[in-house]
Amino acid sequence: MRALVLRAPETIEVTDVPKLPAGPGQVQLRVSACGICGSDVRYFMGENPWAKQTLGQTVPNPPNIILGHEFMGIVEAVHADEDRSLIGRRVAVNTFMTCGQCRYCRAGRENLCPKTRHYGHGQGWPKMAYYPGGMAEFCAVPRSQVYELTDSLTDHEATFLDPLIASLHAVDVGAPKCLDKVAVYGAGPIGNLIAQISKAFGAAETFICDVADENIAAAKAVGVDHAVNISKDASVFPDTIQRVTQGEGVELAFDTVGTEESITQSLRMLRKGGVLVLMATKDDEVCFPSLLLSAERTIRTSANARYADFPRAMELLERRRVLVGPLISHRFPLSKAVEAFDVACHKSRSGAIKIILECQA
């Protein structure tokens, strides 16, 4: 079968790899579509974002990772007879599996499991010739991790379920209350999903910023109340929030960027007692005035998602409480996945927001 393989940092190719059959407890998918995530780009560049966010460590990636964790497809074959009714069904995949035995899993915090295996990531798997992922024509996945899709969701919409569960968990970490005002730093797919989920949770007003006109236009299209371009001056975003809120600030902010500037500006947006949720942690040291944490302001971090988030995310999409169509900017066949990654790596030039790979010829 054809697949996009990450050989080494900044070295990818579409090539033939063995098609593994569905093993015990698995079903075989004919992959229809797979999104390119920001973390896929970081893997391409040589990072291991999962290890940084969950383990707090820099862990090297093994060679030969089949990238892709935002995928869906049609069940082609099953291992167990009792699963035969799934054959031919369109399904989405919750693409991570945890050990079920560590203290985090047993406490219901499986998103922090250090032994997580995640499709499209090399971390957590035993040594393999090719580490499995969704940027391929076929993929064998656990039966327990597939969810049948309704006709109300398109293939491309279903690829958003993985970023949607990460966004949903982040909003749970922030714990917005009804009529809170919420700000999001960064209007990429995650930021725009967080803003919409916050509205679904009862936020009275949402704010978002970005440096790209395309992202700002997408934010307006999905219903964000105030979308601000900060390409010329980052301070215009907290200034806008202070003006609109009459100097009070927001109860909750999310930072999807994770730089010193974004963290500092996000803290400046918070009112007394406000919470900042960081979606991206990096190796860089961050310095900001400690006075920004006065009056019981808090910084929290969010990592991954929980199993229970997946059906919730499906319902948010099905009920159109979250819109994803305006976030799709590019579509490529799997055969042109290398070109697609070039577009993803040069967003300022390409205007890319979310790129979808169509995995069947």
N, C-alpha and C positions, 0 to 999 in steps of 0.2 A: 504494500500500500504506500501511497505518497504521504509525506509528513514534513512539517517544518522542524528542523533539528537545530538546536543551539549547540554547536561544536565546542566553542570557546568564546570568551568575551569578544563581542562585535563580529562573530563569525557564525552565520546561519546559512542554511541551504534547504531547499525543498528536494527531498531525495526519497528513494525507496527504502522502507524499513520493514521488518517482519510484522505481519498481522497476527497478533496474539488472539487465540480463541477465548471465549468466555469461560473462565474457570469456576470452581465452586463458589457459589454465592454471587456470581456475576452475570451480567447480560452484555451482549455485544451491540454497540451502537454504530449505525452508519451516520457519522457526524454531518449535520446539515450546515451549521453556522457556528462561528466562534469569534468573540470579540477580542481585540487587542487592548490589553489593560496597561495602565501606567506602570504597574509592577513588571509586566512583560518587557517593557523598554528598559527598566532597571536591571532585569536579569540579562538582557542583551548587552548592557553596558558593563556587566561583570559584578553587579551587586547581588545580594541575597536579601531582599526586603522582608521576606517572612521571618528570617532569623533575627533581623534587627528589631522588628516590631514585637515579636513574641518572646524571643530568648534574650534580647538585649545584647546580642553578640554579632560579630562579623564572621560569617561562616562561608568558606569558598564553595562554589557550585561544582558539581561533577560535570564531566563532558557528556554530550549527547542527551540533552533534555529536549523532549518534544514539548514545545511551549503550548500554552493555552489552558485556561481554567474557566473561561466564560463561554461554555458551549452547551449545545442541545443537539438532539438527533432523533433518529427513528430506530427502534429496537429491531435488530436484524436476526439475532439468535440468542438463545438462553441456555444456561447449563442445567437448570432443574425443570422437570416437567411441570411443576406447579406454577412456573412463571411463563408458560407458553402463551397465555392470554395477552401478554405484553407485546408479542411479536407484531410488528407493523404500527405500534403506537408511537406518537410523538411524545418525547419526554425531555424534561430539563434535568440537570445533574447538579446535586450539591457536592462539589468536587473535593471536599476534604474529609478525612477519616481520622479519628483519634483513637488512642489506645483503650479507653474505657476503664482503665485500672489505676491511673495515677491519682494523686490527691485532687488535682484540678478537675479531671473528668468526674470523679466521684462526688465532688462538691457542686456539680452542675455548671462548671466553668470550663467546658471542653475547648473553648476558644483559646485557652492558655496551655493546652496539652503540649509538652515538649517533644512528644513522639508523633506528632501529626504527620500524616501522609497526604500530600496535596497534589492533584493532577496539575501538570504544567510546571511543577517545582521539583527540584532534585532532592530537597531536604526530606529526611525521614524514611526514605525507601532503602531497602538493602541494595547492595551493588548490582547494577543492571547494565545490560548492553545499551538499552535505550529507556529513559525514564518517561512514563506515559503522560500524554497531554492531549488536549482537544484540537490542536491545529494539525489534524490528520484526517484521512478519509474514514477511519474506523477507530474505535476506542472501547475496550472492555472496562466496565465500571461496576461497582457493587450494586446489587439489586436494591439494597436498603437506601441507596442515595439517589434513586431516580424518582421523579414525580411526573405523573401524566399531565400533559398540557391540554387545556381546553382550546376549542377553535377560536376563542376570542383573542388569543395571543398569537402573533406572528412568530416565525422562527427568529427573526432579528430582535424582536422585543424580548423573547425568552433568554437571549444571551445576556441581558442586563440583570438577571437574577443574582448572579454572584456579586457584582458591585452593589446591588441593592441590599443584600443581607449585611454586607460590611457597613453600609451607610445606616441601615436600620439599627444595627448594634451600637453604632456611635451615638445615634440619637438616644437610645436607651441609656447609654453612659451619661449623656448630658442631662437626661431626665427633665425635658421641658414641661412646664406647667401651662395650662390653658391660658391664653392671652399673653404669654411671654413674647418678647421681641427677640429674634434670633438673627445673628450675623454669620456669614460663611466667607472665609478668606480662600479664594480660589474657585472659579466657576467651571472647572472640568466636570466630567461625568459624576464623580463622587460628590463634589460640592453641590451640583444641581440636584442630585438625588437627596442629599441631606436637607436642603432647603425645602423641597417638596414634602418630605416625610415630616419635617417640623410643622408644616402647615396642616398635614393630616392629623398631627398630635394636638392641634389647637393653637398654634402660634398665631398671634394677632398680626404680626408684620415680619417680613423677611428681608434681609439685606445680603447682597453678594458682590464680590469684586473680582476683577481679573485684568490682565494686560492685553487680552485678545478681543477684538471686536466680535469675532465669531462666537466666543463663549458668552459674551454679554448678550448678544442677540438670542442665543439659545436659552439663557436664563429668563429673559423676558417672555419667550415663547412658552416656557413651562410654568409661568405664573409667579416668578419671584417679584416682590413688590418694588424693590429698589436695586437695580443692577448698575454698578459704577465701574467705569474704566479707570484704572490707576496707572496706566502706562507712563504718564508724564509726572505723576506725583502720588506716592503711596499714601500720603497723609489725607488726601481728599476723601478716602473711605471713612476713617473714624470721624473726620470733620462732618461728613454728611450724616452719620449716625447721631452725633451729638446735636446737630441742628434739628433733625426730624424728631428726636426723642426729647427735645427741649433740655438738653444737657444731662439727661439721666443715663443714657447708654442702654445697652441690651442686657438681658438677663443671661443669655447664653450665646457663646461664639464657638465656631468650629474652624480650625486651621488645617487645611488640606495640603499646605505647602511645606511648613516645618523649618523655615529659615529664621534667622535672628530677627530680621525685619518683620516678617509676617507674625511671629509670636509677639513681638513688642507692640505692633499696631493692633493686634487682636486684643491684647490686655487693655489697651487704651480705650477700647470700645465698651468694656464691661462696666455696668453699674455696680454699686456696692453689693457684695454678696454674690456677684456673678461668677459663672463657670466658663472656663475655656477648655475645649476638648481638642487635643492634638491628634491628628490622623497620620502624621508622618514623623518618625524619629530618625535622626541621623547621627553620624559620628562627630559632627562639628560641635564645638563648644558654643553655647549661647549665652550672651550677656544682655541683661536688661535691668533697669532700675527696680530694686526690690520694693520700692514704694508702690509700684503697680500692683503688688499683691496685697496692699493694705485693704482694710474694711472687708475682710473675709472673702476676698476674691480667691478662686481656686483654679489650679491647672490639673486636668486629668488626661489620660491617654486612652485610646481605644485600639483594640487588637482583634482582627478577624471577626468572627460571628459565632453564633450558637446554632445548633441543629434546629431549634424551634423557630429560628428567624426565617427559614426557607418558606414554609407554608404561609407565614404572615406576608412575606415579600410577594408571593404569588397573588395573594388576595389584593394587595395594594395595586398591583399591575392590572389585575382583572377588573377591579372596580374603577380604574382610571383615576385613582387618587394620586398616582405618580405617572407622569408622561415621559416617555423615553424617545419617541420618534424624532423630536427636534434635536436630540443629541447625536444622532447618527450623521456623520459628515461624509464618510467614504465607504465604499464596498469594493472588495477585490476577490477574485478567485484564489483558491489555495495556491495555484501555480504561480501567482504573482505575489506571494507572501513576502518575499525579500523586498520588493518594491513597496509593499504596504508598510513594512517596518521603517523604511527610509522616510516615508511620509509621516509616520508616527514620531520619529526621532527629530523631525524638523517642523514642529507645529507652527512656529512663527512664520515659516515660509509657506506651508501647505494649508494652514487654517484648519487642521484636523482637530476634531473633538473625540468622537468615537469611530473607530474603524472596525468593520465587520469583514471577516473572511468567510466566503462561501466555499465549503469544503468538498462539494461534489461537482464534478465536471458537467 
